[in-house]
Amino acid sequence: MINLAPVILFTYLKIDPLRKTVQSLSDNFLATDTNLIIFSDGPKNINEVDRINEIRTYLKSIEGFNSVIIHEFSYNLGLSNSIIQNVTEVFKSYPSAIILEDDIITSKNFLSFMNQALNFYQNDSKILSISGYSPSIKGLETNEVYFTQRSSSWGWACWADRWSSIDWGCSQYEDFKYNRKLKKQFNRMGSDMSYMLKKQMQGYLDSWAIRFCFHQFNNNLFSVVPAISKTSNIGFNDINATNTINQFNRFKTILDNSNNEIYNFKSNITLEYKIIKKFRRNNSLFVRFIFKIISFLFES
């Protein structure tokens, strides 16, 4: 049996999504053999103390894993700093890890897929991450994988050696921001990417994920994605969601219920145009515009 990666779970204020996240994770085939490491971020103000205390009371009741380790912060790190700082800390003890936030539910074979993929690609330096999330893409077999150059933050995995090489300060951005060709290439994985990076560098966005993707782009690295999603984001309509709050979720996908644990991992790492076209559809200018209009009309 392969060595299982620990699961790192980040939580802040969302008790109901957190319960669903933990329940679905504990239903996984490999849950009882998996170490769960939880980071509970601290309050931004005194009004959040009671809710965070409620969450921490719940965290202490979690069972169904090989071990549960809880780290509580008395102050607020924020999601971006929390992930960068604490994933780095965990990687001092583990060669790889699986990362979840508290609004991501998983299929029963999520841990099976992630661990097998981590094991299969551990010596392939061209692979930066394993994604648990996939948009609904027709025409693929249940056990297939495909490759992208845009990592997903909705249930993902990485290796310590690759994580340690990331330039979180984005030192290449000054050359990038004036280069139309590079921006066009970066946006091949979604029309929103260079815009998000610009907002990040201007201080209007606090995202570890877009910096992760910029590192991926600069080093021509790939992510492994399952044909059928092993995760689903349930945080879009939650008032405390750390991601985009939107009445209509254009990222809704089919969650794998096949219980399959045998996967066809590929050694030939290439981008397949037809698949990438479908993969980036939800982040196209047209789809983003349509969903903004729908949300505006609904809220009006």
Phi and psi restraints in degrees (value plus and minus 20) as a CYANA .aco file:
   2 ILE   PHI     -90.0   -50.0
   2 ILE   PSI     133.3   173.3
   3 ASN   PHI     -88.9   -48.9
   3 ASN   PSI     112.0   152.0
   4 LEU   PHI    -108.3   -68.3
   4 LEU   PSI     115.9   155.9
   5 ALA   PHI     -94.0   -54.0
   5 ALA   PSI     126.8   166.8
   6 PRO   PHI     -91.6   -51.6
   6 PRO   PSI     137.0   177.0
   7 VAL   PHI    -121.8   -81.8
   7 VAL   PSI     106.9   146.9
   8 ILE   PHI    -122.1   -82.1
   8 ILE   PSI     102.3   142.3
   9 LEU   PHI    -135.4   -95.4
   9 LEU   PSI     105.8   145.8
  10 PHE   PHI    -124.8   -84.8
  10 PHE   PSI     111.7   151.7
  11 THR   PHI    -158.7  -118.7
  11 THR   PSI     135.1   175.1
  12 TYR   PHI    -157.7  -117.7
  12 TYR   PSI    -104.2   -64.2
  13 LEU   PHI    -139.1   -99.1
  13 LEU   PSI     -25.0    15.0
  14 LYS   PHI    -118.1   -78.1
  14 LYS   PSI      70.8   110.8
  15 ILE   PHI     -90.3   -50.3
  15 ILE   PSI     -64.5   -24.5
  16 ASP   PHI     -87.9   -47.9
  16 ASP   PSI     -70.0   -30.0
  17 PRO   PHI     -80.7   -40.7
  17 PRO   PSI     -55.5   -15.5
  18 LEU   PHI     -79.9   -39.9
  18 LEU   PSI     -65.7   -25.7
  19 ARG   PHI     -78.7   -38.7
  19 ARG   PSI     -63.5   -23.5
  20 LYS   PHI     -86.6   -46.6
  20 LYS   PSI     -58.6   -18.6
  21 THR   PHI     -81.9   -41.9
  21 THR   PSI     -68.7   -28.7
  22 VAL   PHI     -86.9   -46.9
  22 VAL   PSI     -60.4   -20.4
  23 GLN   PHI     -82.1   -42.1
  23 GLN   PSI     -66.8   -26.8
  24 SER   PHI     -85.4   -45.4
  24 SER   PSI     -56.9   -16.9
  25 LEU   PHI     -86.9   -46.9
  25 LEU   PSI     -60.3   -20.3
  26 SER   PHI     -89.4   -49.4
  26 SER   PSI     -38.8     1.2
  27 ASP   PHI    -101.3   -61.3
  27 ASP   PSI     -26.1    13.9
  28 ASN   PHI     -86.0   -46.0
  28 ASN   PSI     130.1   170.1
  29 PHE   PHI     -79.3   -39.3
  29 PHE   PSI     -52.7   -12.7
  30 LEU   PHI    -123.7   -83.7
  30 LEU   PSI      -7.3    32.7
  31 ALA   PHI     -79.1   -39.1
  31 ALA   PSI     -65.2   -25.2
  32 THR   PHI     -87.8   -47.8
  32 THR   PSI     -35.1     4.9
  33 ASP   PHI    -123.0   -83.0
  33 ASP   PSI     -15.8    24.2
  34 THR   PHI    -126.8   -86.8
  34 THR   PSI     116.5   156.5
  35 ASN   PHI    -104.8   -64.8
  35 ASN   PSI     109.0   149.0
  36 LEU   PHI    -127.8   -87.8
  36 LEU   PSI     103.8   143.8
  37 ILE   PHI    -136.5   -96.5
  37 ILE   PSI      98.5   138.5
  38 ILE   PHI    -131.7   -91.7
  38 ILE   PSI     114.5   154.5
  39 PHE   PHI    -135.7   -95.7
  39 PHE   PSI      94.8   134.8
  40 SER   PHI    -122.6   -82.6
  40 SER   PSI      90.4   130.4
  41 ASP   PHI     -91.9   -51.9
  41 ASP   PSI     132.3   172.3
  42 GLY   PHI    -105.6   -65.6
  42 GLY   PSI     153.6   193.6
  43 PRO   PHI     -94.7   -54.7
  43 PRO   PSI     129.3   169.3
  44 LYS   PHI    -103.2   -63.2
  44 LYS   PSI     -46.4    -6.4
  45 ASN   PHI    -174.3  -134.3
  45 ASN   PSI     154.5   194.5
  46 ILE   PHI     -85.0   -45.0
  46 ILE   PSI     -45.4    -5.4
  47 ASN   PHI     -88.1   -48.1
  47 ASN   PSI     -36.8     3.2
  48 GLU   PHI    -116.0   -76.0
  48 GLU   PSI     -26.5    13.5
  49 VAL   PHI     -82.0   -42.0
  49 VAL   PSI     -66.4   -26.4
  50 ASP   PHI     -83.1   -43.1
  50 ASP   PSI     -61.0   -21.0
  51 ARG   PHI     -87.4   -47.4
  51 ARG   PSI     -58.9   -18.9
  52 ILE   PHI     -89.1   -49.1
  52 ILE   PSI     -56.5   -16.5
  53 ASN   PHI     -83.1   -43.1
  53 ASN   PSI     -57.8   -17.8
  54 GLU   PHI     -82.5   -42.5
  54 GLU   PSI     -63.4   -23.4
  55 ILE   PHI     -82.4   -42.4
  55 ILE   PSI     -61.9   -21.9
  56 ARG   PHI     -91.7   -51.7
  56 ARG   PSI     -49.5    -9.5
  57 THR   PHI     -84.1   -44.1
  57 THR   PSI     -63.6   -23.6
  58 TYR   PHI     -83.3   -43.3
  58 TYR   PSI     -63.3   -23.3
  59 LEU   PHI     -76.3   -36.3
  59 LEU   PSI     -56.5   -16.5
  60 LYS   PHI     -91.5   -51.5
  60 LYS   PSI     -30.3     9.7
  61 SER   PHI    -116.8   -76.8
  61 SER   PSI     -23.6    16.4
  62 ILE   PHI     -88.8   -48.8
  62 ILE   PSI     111.3   151.3
  63 GLU   PHI    -153.0  -113.0
  63 GLU   PSI     156.4   196.4
  64 GLY   PHI      79.8   119.8
  64 GLY   PSI     -13.6    26.4
  65 PHE   PHI    -142.1  -102.1
  65 PHE   PSI     145.8   185.8
  66 ASN   PHI     -81.7   -41.7
  66 ASN   PSI     -59.8   -19.8
  67 SER   PHI    -176.5  -136.5
  67 SER   PSI     135.7   175.7
  68 VAL   PHI    -151.0  -111.0
  68 VAL   PSI      97.3   137.3
  69 ILE   PHI    -135.2   -95.2
  69 ILE   PSI     107.6   147.6
  70 ILE   PHI    -136.0   -96.0
  70 ILE   PSI     107.3   147.3
  71 HIS   PHI    -131.7   -91.7
  71 HIS   PSI     102.2   142.2
  72 GLU   PHI    -131.9   -91.9
  72 GLU   PSI     113.4   153.4
  73 PHE   PHI    -127.6   -87.6
  73 PHE   PSI     117.1   157.1
  74 SER   PHI    -103.8   -63.8
  74 SER   PSI     -31.4     8.6
  75 TYR   PHI    -147.9  -107.9
  75 TYR   PSI     147.7   187.7
  76 ASN   PHI    -115.5   -75.5
  76 ASN   PSI      98.4   138.4
  77 LEU   PHI    -103.2   -63.2
  77 LEU   PSI     -52.1   -12.1
  78 GLY   PHI      66.4   106.4
  78 GLY   PSI     130.7   170.7
  79 LEU   PHI     -80.1   -40.1
  79 LEU   PSI     -66.1   -26.1
  80 SER   PHI     -80.9   -40.9
  80 SER   PSI     -72.4   -32.4
  81 ASN   PHI     -84.3   -44.3
  81 ASN   PSI     -57.9   -17.9
  82 SER   PHI     -82.4   -42.4
  82 SER   PSI     -65.6   -25.6
  83 ILE   PHI     -87.1   -47.1
  83 ILE   PSI     -68.2   -28.2
  84 ILE   PHI     -81.0   -41.0
  84 ILE   PSI     -67.9   -27.9
  85 GLN   PHI     -87.2   -47.2
  85 GLN   PSI     -66.0   -26.0
  86 ASN   PHI    -104.1   -64.1
  86 ASN   PSI     -51.8   -11.8
  87 VAL   PHI     -84.6   -44.6
  87 VAL   PSI     -61.2   -21.2
  88 THR   PHI     -77.7   -37.7
  88 THR   PSI     -61.6   -21.6
  89 GLU   PHI     -85.9   -45.9
  89 GLU   PSI     -63.7   -23.7
  90 VAL   PHI     -83.6   -43.6
  90 VAL   PSI     -56.6   -16.6
  91 PHE   PHI     -88.6   -48.6
  91 PHE   PSI     -28.3    11.7
  92 LYS   PHI     -92.1   -52.1
  92 LYS   PSI     -39.6     0.4
  93 SER   PHI    -135.1   -95.1
  93 SER   PSI     -38.3     1.7
  94 TYR   PHI    -149.2  -109.2
  94 TYR   PSI     124.1   164.1
  95 PRO   PHI     -97.8   -57.8
  95 PRO   PSI     -37.7     2.3
  96 SER   PHI    -174.0  -134.0
  96 SER   PSI     145.1   185.1
  97 ALA   PHI    -178.4  -138.4
  97 ALA   PSI     136.9   176.9
  98 ILE   PHI    -131.2   -91.2
  98 ILE   PSI     113.5   153.5
  99 ILE   PHI    -140.7  -100.7
  99 ILE   PSI     114.2   154.2
 100 LEU   PHI    -152.5  -112.5
 100 LEU   PSI     131.1   171.1
 101 GLU   PHI    -127.3   -87.3
 101 GLU   PSI     150.7   190.7
 102 ASP   PHI    -103.4   -63.4
 102 ASP   PSI       3.3    43.3
 103 ASP   PHI    -158.0  -118.0
 103 ASP   PSI       9.8    49.8
 104 ILE   PHI    -140.7  -100.7
 104 ILE   PSI      93.1   133.1
 105 ILE   PHI    -112.3   -72.3
 105 ILE   PSI     131.1   171.1
 106 THR   PHI    -143.8  -103.8
 106 THR   PSI     133.7   173.7
 107 SER   PHI     -95.5   -55.5
 107 SER   PSI     145.7   185.7
 108 LYS   PHI     -85.4   -45.4
 108 LYS   PSI     -44.2    -4.2
 109 ASN   PHI    -121.8   -81.8
 109 ASN   PSI      -5.7    34.3
 110 PHE   PHI     -76.6   -36.6
 110 PHE   PSI     -72.8   -32.8
 111 LEU   PHI     -85.6   -45.6
 111 LEU   PSI     -55.3   -15.3
 112 SER   PHI     -82.3   -42.3
 112 SER   PSI     -68.3   -28.3
 113 PHE   PHI     -82.9   -42.9
 113 PHE   PSI     -68.5   -28.5
 114 MET   PHI     -82.8   -42.8
 114 MET   PSI     -64.3   -24.3
 115 ASN   PHI     -87.8   -47.8
 115 ASN   PSI     -60.8   -20.8
 116 GLN   PHI     -84.7   -44.7
 116 GLN   PSI     -60.4   -20.4
 117 ALA   PHI     -87.0   -47.0
 117 ALA   PSI     -62.0   -22.0
 118 LEU   PHI     -79.1   -39.1
 118 LEU   PSI     -61.1   -21.1
 119 ASN   PHI     -89.7   -49.7
 119 ASN   PSI     -63.7   -23.7
 120 PHE   PHI     -85.0   -45.0
 120 PHE   PSI     -59.8   -19.8
 121 TYR   PHI    -123.7   -83.7
 121 TYR   PSI      -7.7    32.3
 122 GLN   PHI     -82.3   -42.3
 122 GLN   PSI     -47.8    -7.8
 123 ASN   PHI    -123.4   -83.4
 123 ASN   PSI     -11.7    28.3
 124 ASP   PHI    -120.9   -80.9
 124 ASP   PSI      81.6   121.6
 125 SER   PHI     -88.8   -48.8
 125 SER   PSI     -29.8    10.2
 126 LYS   PHI     -98.7   -58.7
 126 LYS   PSI     -35.6     4.4
 127 ILE   PHI    -116.0   -76.0
 127 ILE   PSI     101.3   141.3
 128 LEU   PHI    -111.7   -71.7
 128 LEU   PSI     -57.8   -17.8
 129 SER   PHI    -172.0  -132.0
 129 SER   PSI     143.0   183.0
 130 ILE   PHI    -131.4   -91.4
 130 ILE   PSI     110.7   150.7
 131 SER   PHI    -122.6   -82.6
 131 SER   PSI     116.6   156.6
 132 GLY   PHI    -108.8   -68.8
 132 GLY   PSI     -44.1    -4.1
 133 TYR   PHI    -114.2   -74.2
 133 TYR   PSI     120.3   160.3
 134 SER   PHI    -162.4  -122.4
 134 SER   PSI     116.6   156.6
 135 PRO   PHI     -85.1   -45.1
 135 PRO   PSI     143.2   183.2
 136 SER   PHI     -90.7   -50.7
 136 SER   PSI      96.7   136.7
 137 ILE   PHI    -146.0  -106.0
 137 ILE   PSI      96.6   136.6
 138 LYS   PHI     -98.5   -58.5
 138 LYS   PSI     132.9   172.9
 139 GLY   PHI      77.1   117.1
 139 GLY   PSI     -17.8    22.2
 140 LEU   PHI    -127.5   -87.5
 140 LEU   PSI     127.6   167.6
 141 GLU   PHI     -95.2   -55.2
 141 GLU   PSI     133.2   173.2
 142 THR   PHI     -75.3   -35.3
 142 THR   PSI     -57.4   -17.4
 143 ASN   PHI    -116.0   -76.0
 143 ASN   PSI     -12.3    27.7
 144 GLU   PHI     -98.4   -58.4
 144 GLU   PSI     142.0   182.0
 145 VAL   PHI    -149.8  -109.8
 145 VAL   PSI     141.0   181.0
 146 TYR   PHI    -158.9  -118.9
 146 TYR   PSI     153.6   193.6
 147 PHE   PHI    -139.9   -99.9
 147 PHE   PSI     123.5   163.5
 148 THR   PHI    -153.6  -113.6
 148 THR   PSI     155.0   195.0
 149 GLN   PHI    -140.8  -100.8
 149 GLN   PSI      15.1    55.1
 150 ARG   PHI    -158.0  -118.0
 150 ARG   PSI      88.1   128.1
 151 SER   PHI     -91.2   -51.2
 151 SER   PSI     128.4   168.4
 152 SER   PHI    -124.3   -84.3
 152 SER   PSI     125.2   165.2
 153 SER   PHI    -118.3   -78.3
 153 SER   PSI     -15.2    24.8
 154 TRP   PHI    -118.3   -78.3
 154 TRP   PSI      48.9    88.9
 155 GLY   PHI      66.7   106.7
 155 GLY   PSI      79.1   119.1
 156 TRP   PHI    -167.7  -127.7
 156 TRP   PSI     151.6   191.6
 157 ALA   PHI    -165.7  -125.7
 157 ALA   PSI     135.6   175.6
 158 CYS   PHI    -174.0  -134.0
 158 CYS   PSI     150.8   190.8
 159 TRP   PHI    -130.1   -90.1
 159 TRP   PSI     131.7   171.7
 160 ALA   PHI     -80.7   -40.7
 160 ALA   PSI     -61.4   -21.4
 161 ASP   PHI     -86.6   -46.6
 161 ASP   PSI     -55.0   -15.0
 162 ARG   PHI     -97.9   -57.9
 162 ARG   PSI     -57.6   -17.6
 163 TRP   PHI     -81.0   -41.0
 163 TRP   PSI     -60.5   -20.5
 164 SER   PHI     -88.0   -48.0
 164 SER   PSI     -36.0     4.0
 165 SER   PHI    -111.5   -71.5
 165 SER   PSI     -22.6    17.4
 166 ILE   PHI     -94.1   -54.1
 166 ILE   PSI     113.6   153.6
 167 ASP   PHI    -113.0   -73.0
 167 ASP   PSI      72.6   112.6
 168 TRP   PHI     -90.0   -50.0
 168 TRP   PSI     -38.0     2.0
 169 GLY   PHI    -103.6   -63.6
 169 GLY   PSI     -26.7    13.3
 170 CYS   PHI      32.4    72.4
 170 CYS   PSI      37.2    77.2
 171 SER   PHI     -83.7   -43.7
 171 SER   PSI     -38.9     1.1
 172 GLN   PHI    -107.8   -67.8
 172 GLN   PSI     -17.4    22.6
 173 TYR   PHI     -86.6   -46.6
 173 TYR   PSI     -55.8   -15.8
 174 GLU   PHI     -78.9   -38.9
 174 GLU   PSI     -60.0   -20.0
 175 ASP   PHI     -93.8   -53.8
 175 ASP   PSI     -55.4   -15.4
 176 PHE   PHI     -87.1   -47.1
 176 PHE   PSI     -62.7   -22.7
 177 LYS   PHI     -86.3   -46.3
 177 LYS   PSI     -38.7     1.3
 178 TYR   PHI    -122.8   -82.8
 178 TYR   PSI     -15.0    25.0
 179 ASN   PHI    -129.3   -89.3
 179 ASN   PSI      82.6   122.6
 180 ARG   PHI     -82.0   -42.0
 180 ARG   PSI     -58.1   -18.1
 181 LYS   PHI     -82.7   -42.7
 181 LYS   PSI     -64.3   -24.3
 182 LEU   PHI     -85.7   -45.7
 182 LEU   PSI     -59.9   -19.9
 183 LYS   PHI     -82.3   -42.3
 183 LYS   PSI     -62.2   -22.2
 184 LYS   PHI     -82.7   -42.7
 184 LYS   PSI     -61.1   -21.1
 185 GLN   PHI     -86.4   -46.4
 185 GLN   PSI     -61.2   -21.2
 186 PHE   PHI     -82.4   -42.4
 186 PHE   PSI     -57.4   -17.4
 187 ASN   PHI     -99.9   -59.9
 187 ASN   PSI     -17.3    22.7
 188 ARG   PHI     -81.1   -41.1
 188 ARG   PSI     -47.5    -7.5
 189 MET   PHI    -112.0   -72.0
 189 MET   PSI     -17.3    22.7
 190 GLY   PHI     134.3   174.3
 190 GLY   PSI     115.4   155.4
 191 SER   PHI     -88.6   -48.6
 191 SER   PSI     -31.0     9.0
 192 ASP   PHI    -109.0   -69.0
 192 ASP   PSI     -27.6    12.4
 193 MET   PHI     -90.0   -50.0
 193 MET   PSI     -70.6   -30.6
 194 SER   PHI     -86.7   -46.7
 194 SER   PSI     -51.2   -11.2
 195 TYR   PHI     -85.3   -45.3
 195 TYR   PSI     -65.5   -25.5
 196 MET   PHI     -83.7   -43.7
 196 MET   PSI     -60.2   -20.2
 197 LEU   PHI     -83.5   -43.5
 197 LEU   PSI     -61.2   -21.2
 198 LYS   PHI     -79.5   -39.5
 198 LYS   PSI     -65.9   -25.9
 199 LYS   PHI     -83.3   -43.3
 199 LYS   PSI     -58.0   -18.0
 200 GLN   PHI     -81.4   -41.4
 200 GLN   PSI     -67.7   -27.7
 201 MET   PHI     -92.1   -52.1
 201 MET   PSI     -43.3    -3.3
 202 GLN   PHI    -105.7   -65.7
 202 GLN   PSI     -27.5    12.5
 203 GLY   PHI      69.1   109.1
 203 GLY   PSI     -10.3    29.7
 204 TYR   PHI    -113.2   -73.2
 204 TYR   PSI     -24.4    15.6
 205 LEU   PHI    -160.6  -120.6
 205 LEU   PSI     121.9   161.9
 206 ASP   PHI    -141.0  -101.0
 206 ASP   PSI      68.1   108.1
 207 SER   PHI    -149.6  -109.6
 207 SER   PSI     101.4   141.4
 208 TRP   PHI     -93.8   -53.8
 208 TRP   PSI     -51.3   -11.3
 209 ALA   PHI     -86.9   -46.9
 209 ALA   PSI     -61.1   -21.1
 210 ILE   PHI     -90.1   -50.1
 210 ILE   PSI     -51.0   -11.0
 211 ARG   PHI     -90.7   -50.7
 211 ARG   PSI     -57.0   -17.0
 212 PHE   PHI     -79.6   -39.6
 212 PHE   PSI     -65.7   -25.7
 213 CYS   PHI     -87.8   -47.8
 213 CYS   PSI     -53.4   -13.4
 214 PHE   PHI     -87.2   -47.2
 214 PHE   PSI     -60.0   -20.0
 215 HIS   PHI     -81.4   -41.4
 215 HIS   PSI     -62.3   -22.3
 216 GLN   PHI     -79.9   -39.9
 216 GLN   PSI     -64.3   -24.3
 217 PHE   PHI     -84.5   -44.5
 217 PHE   PSI     -67.7   -27.7
 218 ASN   PHI     -83.6   -43.6
 218 ASN   PSI     -45.8    -5.8
 219 ASN   PHI    -129.7   -89.7
 219 ASN   PSI     -10.7    29.3
 220 ASN   PHI      33.8    73.8
 220 ASN   PSI      31.6    71.6
 221 LEU   PHI    -125.1   -85.1
 221 LEU   PSI     144.4   184.4
 222 PHE   PHI    -146.0  -106.0
 222 PHE   PSI     138.8   178.8
 223 SER   PHI    -136.5   -96.5
 223 SER   PSI     125.2   165.2
 224 VAL   PHI    -115.9   -75.9
 224 VAL   PSI     109.4   149.4
 225 VAL   PHI    -146.7  -106.7
 225 VAL   PSI     115.0   155.0
 226 PRO   PHI     -95.5   -55.5
 226 PRO   PSI     129.1   169.1
 227 ALA   PHI     -81.2   -41.2
 227 ALA   PSI     -57.9   -17.9
 228 ILE   PHI    -139.4   -99.4
 228 ILE   PSI     110.1   150.1
 229 SER   PHI     -79.7   -39.7
 229 SER   PSI     118.8   158.8
 230 LYS   PHI    -119.9   -79.9
 230 LYS   PSI     -20.5    19.5
 231 THR   PHI    -158.9  -118.9
 231 THR   PSI     137.7   177.7
 232 SER   PHI    -161.8  -121.8
 232 SER   PSI     112.2   152.2
 233 ASN   PHI    -105.8   -65.8
 233 ASN   PSI      99.4   139.4
 234 ILE   PHI    -127.3   -87.3
 234 ILE   PSI      -5.1    34.9
 235 GLY   PHI    -118.8   -78.8
 235 GLY   PSI     -17.0    23.0
 236 PHE   PHI     -87.0   -47.0
 236 PHE   PSI     -53.3   -13.3
 237 ASN   PHI    -123.2   -83.2
 237 ASN   PSI     -12.6    27.4
 238 ASP   PHI    -102.1   -62.1
 238 ASP   PSI     112.4   152.4
 239 ILE   PHI     -82.4   -42.4
 239 ILE   PSI     -44.4    -4.4
 240 ASN   PHI    -122.6   -82.6
 240 ASN   PSI      -5.7    34.3
 241 ALA   PHI     -82.9   -42.9
 241 ALA   PSI     121.7   161.7
 242 THR   PHI    -109.2   -69.2
 242 THR   PSI     -26.1    13.9
 243 ASN   PHI    -125.5   -85.5
 243 ASN   PSI    -188.7  -148.7
 244 THR   PHI     -84.5   -44.5
 244 THR   PSI     106.7   146.7
 245 ILE   PHI    -107.9   -67.9
 245 ILE   PSI     101.2   141.2
 246 ASN   PHI    -168.3  -128.3
 246 ASN   PSI     109.8   149.8
 247 GLN   PHI     -80.9   -40.9
 247 GLN   PSI     -53.5   -13.5
 248 PHE   PHI    -133.8   -93.8
 248 PHE   PSI     105.6   145.6
 249 ASN   PHI    -117.4   -77.4
 249 ASN   PSI      82.4   122.4
 250 ARG   PHI     -95.1   -55.1
 250 ARG   PSI     -27.5    12.5
 251 PHE   PHI    -118.2   -78.2
 251 PHE   PSI     -11.1    28.9
 252 LYS   PHI     -77.9   -37.9
 252 LYS   PSI     116.8   156.8
 253 THR   PHI    -159.0  -119.0
 253 THR   PSI     152.0   192.0
 254 ILE   PHI    -107.6   -67.6
 254 ILE   PSI     102.5   142.5
 255 LEU   PHI    -105.4   -65.4
 255 LEU   PSI     112.0   152.0
 256 ASP   PHI     -81.5   -41.5
 256 ASP   PSI     101.4   141.4
 257 ASN   PHI    -139.3   -99.3
 257 ASN   PSI       0.4    40.4
 258 SER   PHI     -97.3   -57.3
 258 SER   PSI     -42.1    -2.1
 259 ASN   PHI      43.6    83.6
 259 ASN   PSI      -4.1    35.9
 260 ASN   PHI     -87.7   -47.7
 260 ASN   PSI     118.7   158.7
 261 GLU   PHI    -147.8  -107.8
 261 GLU   PSI      -4.2    35.8
 262 ILE   PHI    -139.8   -99.8
 262 ILE   PSI     104.0   144.0
 263 TYR   PHI    -144.1  -104.1
 263 TYR   PSI     129.9   169.9
 264 ASN   PHI    -118.6   -78.6
 264 ASN   PSI      61.4   101.4
 265 PHE   PHI     -97.2   -57.2
 265 PHE   PSI     119.3   159.3
 266 LYS   PHI    -125.9   -85.9
 266 LYS   PSI     119.5   159.5
 267 SER   PHI    -110.9   -70.9
 267 SER   PSI     -44.1    -4.1
 268 ASN   PHI    -104.4   -64.4
 268 ASN   PSI      82.4   122.4
 269 ILE   PHI    -111.7   -71.7
 269 ILE   PSI      87.5   127.5
 270 THR   PHI    -162.4  -122.4
 270 THR   PSI     137.8   177.8
 271 LEU   PHI    -112.3   -72.3
 271 LEU   PSI     104.3   144.3
 272 GLU   PHI    -116.5   -76.5
 272 GLU   PSI      97.2   137.2
 273 TYR   PHI     -74.9   -34.9
 273 TYR   PSI     -65.6   -25.6
 274 LYS   PHI     -82.6   -42.6
 274 LYS   PSI     -58.0   -18.0
 275 ILE   PHI     -92.3   -52.3
 275 ILE   PSI     -64.4   -24.4
 276 ILE   PHI     -82.2   -42.2
 276 ILE   PSI     -56.3   -16.3
 277 LYS   PHI     -80.3   -40.3
 277 LYS   PSI     -60.7   -20.7
 278 LYS   PHI     -94.2   -54.2
 278 LYS   PSI     -58.0   -18.0
 279 PHE   PHI     -80.3   -40.3
 279 PHE   PSI     -61.5   -21.5
 280 ARG   PHI    -110.1   -70.1
 280 ARG   PSI     -20.4    19.6
 281 ARG   PHI     -75.6   -35.6
 281 ARG   PSI     -64.3   -24.3
 282 ASN   PHI     -87.1   -47.1
 282 ASN   PSI     -37.0     3.0
 283 ASN   PHI    -127.5   -87.5
 283 ASN   PSI      -4.0    36.0
 284 SER   PHI     -95.6   -55.6
 284 SER   PSI     136.4   176.4
 285 LEU   PHI     -78.1   -38.1
 285 LEU   PSI     -61.1   -21.1
 286 PHE   PHI     -84.1   -44.1
 286 PHE   PSI     -70.3   -30.3
 287 VAL   PHI     -85.9   -45.9
 287 VAL   PSI     -60.6   -20.6
 288 ARG   PHI     -81.6   -41.6
 288 ARG   PSI     -61.2   -21.2
 289 PHE   PHI     -85.0   -45.0
 289 PHE   PSI     -65.9   -25.9
 290 ILE   PHI     -80.1   -40.1
 290 ILE   PSI     -63.9   -23.9
 291 PHE   PHI     -91.4   -51.4
 291 PHE   PSI     -49.9    -9.9
 292 LYS   PHI     -86.3   -46.3
 292 LYS   PSI     -61.2   -21.2
 293 ILE   PHI     -83.2   -43.2
 293 ILE   PSI     -65.6   -25.6
 294 ILE   PHI     -80.8   -40.8
 294 ILE   PSI     -64.8   -24.8
 295 SER   PHI     -84.3   -44.3
 295 SER   PSI     -60.6   -20.6
 296 PHE   PHI     -82.7   -42.7
 296 PHE   PSI     -65.7   -25.7
 297 LEU   PHI     -84.6   -44.6
 297 LEU   PSI     -58.9   -18.9
 298 PHE   PHI     -87.1   -47.1
 298 PHE   PSI     -62.5   -22.5
 299 GLU   PHI     -91.2   -51.2
 299 GLU   PSI     -45.8    -5.8
